[in-house]
Amino acid sequence: MEKEKLESLLIDYIDGKLGEREIHFVEKELRENPEASKLYTQLKEVLDTMERSAKLQPSTALKVSFDKLLNEEIKAIKSKTVFFNPAFYRVAAAVALLIVGGGLGFWISKYQRQQDEIVRLEQEMQKTKLLMMSMLDNQHSASQRIQGVNVALNDIQQADNEVVSALVKAMNDDPNTNVRLAALDALSKFHQYPAVRKELIASLAKQKDPVVQIALIQLMVKMKEKGIVKDLEHIIDNDETIKAVKDEAYSGIMRLS
């Protein structure tokens, strides 16, 4: 594991912000990885020091100096009837900065590492998407196109318009039944997206392959998509529809009604 990612996990582990699964992962890493254990010890010392520093009082010399300046400002206010003196607040701010200044840099650094991790993940996701789309090209074999669909199924958690469009095209137009079924399976993963549901409904009227038709009807019934009842009636009324598909359409109408 990259050091920056491990650092982020260890910090959240020390702060008690990890879920049970992540805790098990970190604890296993600490047992098996000496470098991780060493890094944990260092981070724990830094965080403990920061926690103690937040409770520290200024040194005696600093306190005496502050009290002296404070008394001088109070006398000035009383003698000059000044209602606001910026110097007083500058002194107070200076003391506060001495106490918290050291910890501020650490948390800024942590935030920057987290932002860098987000950028890295976004770049990896873009590469994954491009890989999927390139493998769906009909110039590749059917098995390679299925692998491309599986990239979306297994490695893409949030589908954008490009991913959805590529999967819809594969579901509707790919010459291989198995590729179309795989694309339908991948799209079912994103069925909560309104755009995906719309494309699935539209596909019902386009599909001619009985295997894909049956799978699509079963999916839409599982999604409780009542808007397909008329499409199912058209499938039943179509003389070219085979009996197995008509039976599935009848069953779908009964379950959705």
Residue pairs with C-beta under 8 A, 6 or more apart in sequence:
1 29
3 39
4 113
4 116
4 117
5 117
6 29
6 36
6 39
7 39
7 43
7 113
8 110
8 113
8 114
8 117
9 18
9 22
9 25
9 26
10 26
10 36
10 39
10 40
10 43
11 43
11 47
11 110
12 18
12 22
13 22
13 23
13 26
13 40
14 40
14 43
14 44
14 47
15 47
18 26
29 36
30 36
30 37
30 40
31 37
46 106
50 102
50 103
50 106
53 99
53 102
53 103
54 99
54 100
54 103
56 99
57 63
58 66
58 95
58 98
58 99
62 95
62 98
66 91
66 95
69 91
70 88
70 91
73 85
73 87
73 88
73 91
76 82
76 85
77 83
77 85
77 88
125 156
128 151
128 155
128 156
129 156
129 160
129 162
129 163
131 148
131 151
132 148
132 149
132 151
132 152
132 155
132 156
132 163
132 166
133 148
133 162
133 163
133 166
134 148
135 144
135 145
135 147
135 148
135 151
136 145
136 148
136 149
136 166
136 169
136 170
137 145
138 145
138 174
138 175
140 148
142 176
142 178
142 179
145 170
145 174
145 176
145 179
146 178
146 179
146 182
149 167
149 170
149 179
149 182
149 183
149 185
149 186
150 182
150 186
152 159
152 163
152 166
152 167
152 186
152 189
153 182
153 185
153 186
153 189
156 163
159 167
159 190
159 193
159 196
161 195
164 187
164 190
164 193
164 195
164 196
164 199
167 183
167 186
167 187
168 183
168 187
168 199
168 203
170 179
170 180
170 182
170 183
171 180
171 183
171 184
171 187
171 203
171 212
172 180
172 203
172 206
172 207
174 180
174 183
177 209
177 211
177 212
180 209
180 212
181 211
181 212
181 215
184 212
184 215
184 216
184 219
187 196
187 199
187 200
188 219
190 196
191 197
191 200
191 219
191 223
197 223
197 225
200 216
200 219
200 220
200 223
200 225
201 220
201 225
201 227
201 228
201 231
203 216
204 213
204 216
204 217
204 220
204 228
204 231
204 232
204 235
205 231
205 234
207 213
207 216
210 242
210 244
210 245
213 235
213 241
213 245
213 248
214 244
214 245
214 248
217 228
217 232
217 235
217 245
217 248
217 249
217 252
218 248
218 252
220 228
220 252
221 251
221 252
221 255
221 256
224 256
225 256
226 256
228 252
228 256
229 253
229 256
229 257
232 249
232 250
232 252
232 253
233 249
233 253
235 241
235 245
235 246
235 249
236 246
236 249
236 250
241 249
